[in-house]
Amino acid sequence: MESVKRTERITDKLRHGLLPATKPLKIWAGFGKGRRCDGCDETIRSVDIEQELDFDDGRTLRLHDACSQAWRWKTDINCVEPQVGGGQAAPLFAFAISPENALLLLAAIVESSDDAIVSKTLDGVITSWNGGADRMFGWPAHLAIGKHISLIVPEDRRAEEDDVLARIRRSERIEHFETVRLARDGRLVDVSLTVSPVRNAAGTIIGASKVARDVSERRRMDQYRNVLLTHEHQARTAAEALIRAKDQFLATISHELRTPLNAIFGWARLLERPELDEQARKRAITAIVNGASAQARLVDDLLDLSRVVTGRLRLDMGPLSLHDVVEAALEAIQPTARAKGIQLVTALVEVHMLGAADRLQQVVWNLLANAVKFSSRGGRIDVVLRHSVSEAEIIVSDNGEGISPDLLPQVFREFWQEDSSPTRAHQGMGLGLTLVKHIVELHGGHVRAESLGKGKGATFTVTLPLTA
């Protein structure tokens, strides 16, 4: 019955004197026995809580628990008397539940609990199993009772259960022990266990009572929170790395642009002197041209990287001779190599493919320039062009400074240099190999770096697919 109708009916009965409006002497509580409620006139079922209110005039009211609450509210009868003489408040109602009903009430509470409540012997045999255990683990009581508790313990947790039983035998109580249990369908359930000893009338421990609470949702939330924290940490680390990279980039580009600019400025001031002879004048002009060319290359590399990042790097694809592309790059690098006394040794075969000739020449030139930069005077650079049925390979090897094996994965990263200090021996912004990687991948190929370590040279291999 709806609470409003229940209250209206009780109000009507109180108005007509059908219900007492005085304080009861005692209230008895238990489960319903199928009798009629004196308040709402409906049957008090066995699953309902029934209250019996005894009055001093000999009358007894049998009420649903809800009707009893409505009757108290309408009669304005409180649960305690006012304090007298500063002492404790005396209870108005003395609840008396029969031993039979007390057991029934306890059983109902256990059965209705969402937690799994299980009892077992000291040997681990299940002796009771509530509805919460059925819902949590999927085993009905008639199949679980009499079985060993290992029914719900994963294989790798058996020693854990043995330890629990050993502690129970020592009269210890285990509280909020988080572990994993096994459901009938094979699911692993995260649970928090509280296990207490069960004693007989003589005080002897005869078993254990276990309450298992499903904490799977809390665990998922914890994991989700940890993932968020990890992502936040990674994002913060990445942001800090970006800030450092930006600062390093600005410092590097400022240094790299200033170096040729200083040379251009210095030689230009010398050209202003009328006493400068013809030989010195030619040397100044050559230095100015070389400095301007170096600046132009730096700017071109920056623009190319920007185009790669934005996906706007243009490739003019067409049939080409890879042999001619490598030869053109060798010719361009020859003066720089000759100035350091570096020997260029080639083994080239004729290879035809579809690609962007200018960009592939840029790839080979960058690899050669890198090899020349890190080779000592009088060193040697080997350049090999070979092919199989489906691929062509360009291999540039030197016997120069080499690369530490743990740094090899970093060599194609933009702006990366093994020595990035302002006083480093080799100049450059660390863009050449980055562009090599991007251009080769735009052709459907890949590039790899190999080195046996510092002082043992390095080898760069470009692999390109051949198209009909």
C-alpha positions as a printed Julia matrix, in Angstrom:
468×3 Matrix{Float64}:
   0.0     0.0     0.0
   1.22    3.5    -0.77
   2.47    5.41    2.26
  -0.05    8.24    1.72
  -3.05    5.87    1.74
  -1.59    4.01    4.71
  -1.27    7.26    6.68
  -4.79    8.39    5.69
  -6.31    5.11    6.89
  -4.49    5.26   10.23
  -5.52    8.92   10.65
  -9.14    7.97   10.01
  -9.03    5.13   12.54
  -7.43    7.37   15.16
 -10.17    9.99   14.58
 -12.87    7.37   15.19
 -11.11    5.87   18.22
 -10.41    2.57   16.5
  -6.71    2.78   17.34
  -5.23    3.74   20.74
  -3.32    7.02   20.93
  -1.41    6.33   24.16
   2.11    5.1    24.79
   2.52    1.34   24.52
   4.11   -0.61   27.31
   6.13   -2.87   25.06
   6.73   -3.64   21.41
   7.41   -7.09   20.09
   8.99   -7.49   16.62
   9.25  -10.5    14.35
   8.28  -11.84   10.96
   4.66  -11.77    9.88
   2.42  -14.78   10.48
  -0.27  -14.04    7.94
  -2.48  -12.01   10.31
  -4.32   -8.82    9.42
  -2.64   -5.46   10.07
  -4.75   -3.32   12.45
  -3.56   -0.22   10.65
  -3.96   -0.81    6.9
  -6.15   -3.97    7.15
  -3.84   -5.87    4.8
  -2.19   -9.2     5.51
   1.22   -9.17    7.19
   3.17  -11.66    5.09
   5.94  -13.93    6.37
   8.54  -11.8     4.62
   7.28   -8.62    6.34
   8.35   -7.32    9.74
   5.38   -7.4    12.17
   5.23   -5.33   15.33
   2.95   -6.06   18.29
   2.24   -3.05   20.54
   0.94   -3.89   24.04
  -1.0    -1.18   25.91
  -1.84   -0.82   29.61
  -5.58   -1.24   28.91
  -4.89   -4.78   27.67
  -5.23   -3.98   23.97
  -2.66   -5.23   21.43
  -2.03   -3.74   17.99
  -0.54   -5.84   15.22
   1.0    -3.54   12.61
   3.23   -3.59    9.59
   6.53   -1.92   10.43
   5.55    0.95    8.08
   2.13    1.28    9.72
   3.79    1.37   13.13
   5.98    4.26   11.96
   2.9     6.1    10.59
   0.98    5.52   13.85
   3.87    6.99   15.9
   4.08    9.98   13.61
   0.32   10.73   13.79
   0.2    10.27   17.59
   3.4    12.28   18.05
   4.87    9.6    20.3
   8.65    9.75   20.49
  11.04    6.89   21.01
  12.52    8.19   24.29
  11.21    9.97   27.38
  12.61   13.4    28.3
  15.61   13.34   30.59
  14.85   13.4    34.32
  17.26   14.93   36.8
  20.12   15.03   34.32
  20.15   11.24   33.96
  20.09    9.18   30.8
  16.92    9.14   28.73
  14.85    6.08   29.39
  13.66    4.09   26.37
   9.96    4.18   25.79
   9.85    0.94   23.84
  11.42   -2.28   24.99
  11.81   -4.44   21.89
  11.54   -8.08   22.71
  12.24  -10.58   19.92
  11.78  -14.25   20.56
  14.84  -16.49   20.08
  13.09  -18.14   17.13
  12.37  -14.8    15.47
  15.83  -13.51   16.28
  17.37  -16.38   14.36
  14.96  -15.82   11.48
  15.75  -12.11   11.47
  19.5   -12.78   11.45
  19.08  -15.32    8.63
  17.07  -12.79    6.6
  19.76  -10.14    7.09
  22.51  -12.55    6.01
  20.52  -13.78    3.02
  19.67  -10.3     1.77
  23.23   -8.98    2.07
  25.0    -8.03   -1.18
  28.23   -9.3     0.36
  29.12  -12.96    0.13
  28.83  -14.45    3.64
  30.26  -17.95    3.91
  31.14  -20.19    6.82
  33.54  -23.11    6.7
  35.16  -25.67    8.94
  38.8   -25.5     9.99
  39.45  -27.99    7.18
  38.01  -25.53    4.66
  34.7   -27.31    4.01
  31.85  -24.88    3.24
  28.99  -25.12    5.77
  26.86  -22.11    4.8
  26.47  -19.99    1.69
  24.22  -16.94    1.36
  22.51  -15.36   -1.63
  25.28  -12.78   -1.94
  27.81  -15.58   -2.45
  25.52  -17.12   -5.09
  25.31  -13.81   -6.97
  29.01  -13.04   -6.62
  30.49  -16.41   -7.53
  27.68  -18.06   -9.5
  27.44  -21.19   -7.33
  24.02  -21.9    -5.75
  24.06  -22.94   -2.1
  23.1   -26.59   -2.73
  26.17  -27.02   -4.98
  28.61  -25.05   -2.81
  27.8   -26.39    0.68
  29.88  -29.46    1.46
  32.57  -28.55   -1.07
  36.03  -27.31   -0.14
  36.55  -23.54   -0.12
  39.12  -24.02   -2.93
  36.01  -24.08   -5.13
  36.36  -20.29   -5.36
  40.11  -19.94   -4.79
  42.35  -19.62   -7.89
  45.17  -22.14   -8.17
  47.85  -19.53   -7.53
  46.09  -18.36   -4.33
  45.77  -21.74   -2.57
  48.69  -21.0    -0.22
  46.96  -17.77    0.72
  43.84  -19.66    1.85
  45.98  -22.08    3.89
  47.52  -19.09    5.67
  44.04  -17.68    6.43
  42.93  -20.96    8.04
  46.16  -21.13   10.05
  45.54  -17.65   11.42
  41.94  -18.53   12.3
  43.21  -21.53   14.3
  45.38  -19.06   16.23
  42.22  -17.08   17.05
  43.21  -14.19   14.79
  40.75  -12.02   12.9
  41.56  -10.94    9.33
  40.11   -7.61    8.22
  39.88   -6.02    4.77
  42.3    -8.42    3.12
  42.18   -7.69   -0.61
  42.66  -10.61   -2.93
  41.12  -12.39   -5.94
  38.55  -15.19   -6.01
  37.27  -17.4    -8.81
  33.68  -17.39  -10.08
  31.92  -20.41  -11.57
  32.24  -19.03  -15.12
  36.0   -18.53  -14.75
  35.88  -14.82  -13.98
  38.34  -13.46  -11.44
  36.58  -11.31   -8.84
  38.46   -8.69   -6.83
  37.28   -9.0    -3.22
  37.97   -7.58    0.21
  37.79  -10.33    2.87
  37.0   -10.17    6.55
  37.42  -13.54    8.25
  36.55  -14.27   11.88
  36.79  -17.4    14.04
  33.53  -19.25   14.85
  33.34  -20.73   18.35
  31.01  -23.27   19.93
  29.27  -22.88   23.31
  32.45  -23.96   25.06
  34.51  -21.25   23.31
  36.39  -23.68   21.08
  37.13  -22.5    17.55
  35.28  -24.8    15.19
  35.38  -22.87   11.93
  35.49  -19.5    10.24
  32.99  -16.94    9.04
  34.02  -15.09    5.92
  32.53  -11.89    4.47
  33.66  -11.09    0.9
  32.89   -7.73   -0.63
  33.21   -7.26   -4.39
  35.68   -4.41   -4.95
  36.02   -4.91   -8.71
  34.42   -1.55   -9.5
  36.69    0.23   -7.05
  39.71   -1.54   -8.53
  38.61   -0.46  -12.02
  38.26    3.11  -10.82
  41.7     2.91   -9.2
  43.19    1.57  -12.41
  41.41    4.26  -14.41
  42.72    6.91  -12.05
  46.24    5.49  -12.33
  45.97    5.52  -16.12
  44.85    9.16  -15.99
  47.73   10.0   -13.67
  50.16    8.21  -15.99
  48.79   10.03  -19.02
  48.97   13.32  -17.14
  52.58   12.6   -16.17
  53.45   11.64  -19.74
  51.74   14.76  -21.09
  53.57   16.94  -18.59
  56.87   15.24  -19.41
  56.22   15.66  -23.13
  55.33   19.32  -22.64
  58.51   19.88  -20.64
  60.49   18.07  -23.34
  58.89   20.28  -25.99
  59.85   23.39  -24.05
  63.42   22.13  -23.73
  63.46   21.19  -27.42
  62.18   24.64  -28.36
  64.85   26.32  -26.25
  67.51   24.04  -27.68
  66.21   24.65  -31.2
  66.34   28.43  -30.77
  69.84   28.23  -29.32
  71.01   25.91  -32.1
  69.49   27.86  -34.97
  70.82   31.13  -33.55
  74.3    29.63  -33.32
  74.19   28.01  -36.75
  72.92   31.14  -38.5
  75.29   33.42  -36.62
  78.43   31.44  -37.54
  78.26   31.94  -41.35
  76.81   35.41  -40.82
  79.87   36.4   -38.76
  82.15   35.13  -41.51
  80.18   37.01  -44.17
  80.25   40.18  -42.09
  83.99   39.89  -41.36
  85.03   39.29  -44.96
  82.69   42.02  -46.19
  84.39   44.53  -43.86
  87.77   43.44  -45.25
  86.56   44.08  -48.79
  85.94   47.7   -47.78
  89.68   48.21  -47.31
  91.31   49.71  -50.43
  94.69   48.13  -49.64
  93.32   44.56  -49.98
  95.17   42.75  -52.82
  93.48   40.72  -55.53
  94.24   37.35  -53.98
  92.78   38.36  -50.61
  89.79   39.86  -52.39
  89.06   36.56  -54.17
  89.43   34.7   -50.89
  86.96   37.08  -49.23
  84.43   36.63  -52.02
  84.76   32.83  -51.82
  84.24   32.92  -48.04
  81.19   35.16  -48.42
  79.68   32.85  -51.05
  80.36   29.76  -48.89
  78.79   31.44  -45.84
  75.73   32.5   -47.8
  75.43   28.96  -49.23
  75.59   27.5   -45.72
  72.84   29.84  -44.56
  70.74   28.96  -47.61
  71.09   25.25  -46.82
  70.04   25.83  -43.21
  66.97   27.76  -44.31
  66.13   25.13  -46.95
  66.36   22.34  -44.34
  64.07   24.25  -42.0
  61.55   24.84  -44.77
  61.7    21.19  -45.83
  61.11   20.04  -42.23
  58.14   22.4   -41.99
  56.73   20.96  -45.23
  57.21   17.4   -43.94
  55.44   18.19  -40.66
  52.51   19.84  -42.46
  52.39   17.16  -45.18
  53.2    19.64  -47.94
  56.62   18.37  -49.04
  56.41   18.16  -52.81
  57.77   15.18  -54.73
  58.09   15.53  -58.52
  57.9    11.83  -59.32
  59.19   10.46  -62.59
  61.48    7.82  -64.13
  65.11    8.25  -63.06
  68.52    6.64  -63.0
  69.53    6.08  -59.4
  73.12    5.74  -60.62
  73.02    9.31  -61.97
  71.42   10.59  -58.75
  74.24    9.14  -56.61
  76.91   10.42  -59.03
  75.48   13.95  -58.85
  75.57   13.87  -55.03
  79.16   12.57  -55.1
  80.21   15.35  -57.44
  78.63   17.96  -55.13
  80.4    16.65  -52.02
  83.77   16.02  -53.71
  85.32   19.46  -52.94
  84.51   19.16  -49.23
  85.88   15.61  -49.07
  89.03   16.61  -50.97
  89.65   19.47  -48.55
  89.85   16.93  -45.67
  91.82   14.4   -47.71
  88.97   11.91  -47.54
  88.89    9.15  -50.15
  85.52    8.4   -51.8
  85.32    4.78  -52.97
  82.29    3.83  -55.09
  80.72    0.63  -56.38
  77.66    1.66  -58.38
  75.4    -0.31  -60.7
  72.75    1.0   -63.03
  69.32    1.12  -61.37
  66.15    2.61  -62.84
  63.11    3.45  -60.75
  60.28    5.92  -60.26
  61.03    8.73  -57.82
  61.85   12.38  -57.22
  65.4    12.82  -58.48
  66.09   16.1   -56.62
  64.88   14.72  -53.29
  66.8    11.45  -53.63
  69.92   13.44  -54.49
  69.26   15.43  -51.3
  69.12   12.12  -49.37
  72.47   10.9   -50.75
  74.13   14.32  -50.29
  73.0    14.51  -46.65
  74.38   11.03  -45.95
  77.68   11.89  -47.64
  77.91   15.26  -45.87
  77.28   13.53  -42.55
  80.02   10.96  -43.3
  82.5    13.66  -44.3
  81.7    15.72  -41.2
  82.39   12.85  -38.81
  85.41   11.39  -40.63
  88.96   12.31  -39.7
  91.41   13.75  -42.19
  92.66   11.07  -44.54
  89.6     8.9   -43.85
  87.62    6.77  -46.27
  83.98    6.71  -47.32
  82.51    3.78  -49.29
  79.4     4.3   -51.4
  77.58    1.27  -52.77
  74.53    1.15  -55.05
  73.05   -2.3   -55.61
  69.66   -3.85  -56.25
  67.63   -7.03  -56.08
  64.5    -7.89  -58.03
  62.27   -5.64  -55.93
  64.57   -3.25  -54.03
  67.5    -0.93  -54.47
  70.02   -0.16  -51.73
  72.27    2.84  -51.26
  74.95    2.19  -48.62
  77.21    4.92  -47.25
  79.92    3.7   -44.86
  82.73    5.62  -43.16
  85.58    4.82  -40.77
  85.01    7.95  -38.69
  83.86    8.66  -35.16
  81.04    6.1   -35.04
  77.9     6.11  -32.87
  77.25    4.59  -29.46
  74.84    1.64  -29.91
  72.42    3.01  -27.3
  72.16    6.28  -29.27
  71.42    4.7   -32.66
  67.6     4.96  -32.23
  67.97    8.74  -31.77
  69.97    9.65  -34.88
  66.93   10.34  -37.09
  65.17   12.55  -34.52
  64.87   16.2   -35.47
  67.41   18.57  -33.89
  69.13   15.64  -32.16
  72.92   15.7   -31.81
  75.09   13.47  -29.68
  76.9    16.61  -28.51
  74.48   19.56  -28.42
  76.66   21.9   -26.38
  77.6    25.32  -27.84
  81.27   24.24  -27.83
  80.69   21.07  -29.88
  83.26   20.18  -32.5
  80.78   19.71  -35.36
  78.29   22.3   -36.52
  74.77   21.65  -37.8
  71.17   21.7   -36.62
  70.55   17.96  -36.63
  68.04   18.07  -39.5
  69.88   16.25  -42.28
  69.2    12.69  -41.15
  65.63   13.61  -40.15
  64.95   14.77  -43.72
  66.65   11.63  -45.08
  64.23    9.45  -43.12
  61.11   11.4   -44.17
  62.04   11.59  -47.87
  62.92    7.89  -48.04
  59.64    6.94  -46.32
  57.69    9.16  -48.75
  59.21    6.95  -51.5
  57.91    3.85  -49.67
  61.36    2.87  -48.39
  63.25    2.9   -45.12
  66.67    3.84  -43.76
  68.7     2.32  -40.94
  71.88    3.27  -39.1
  74.5     0.82  -37.86
  77.69    1.24  -35.84
  79.91   -0.98  -33.73
  80.51    1.91  -31.35
  82.59    5.02  -30.85
  85.66    5.2   -33.1
  84.45    2.34  -35.32
  82.68    4.22  -38.09
  79.03    4.14  -39.14
  76.96    2.72  -41.99
  73.69    4.13  -43.32
  71.57    1.96  -45.61
  68.7     3.34  -47.68
  66.29    0.77  -49.12
  63.93    1.85  -51.9
  61.25   -0.2   -53.66
  61.64   -0.62  -57.42
  58.53    0.1   -59.51
  57.91   -1.16  -63.01
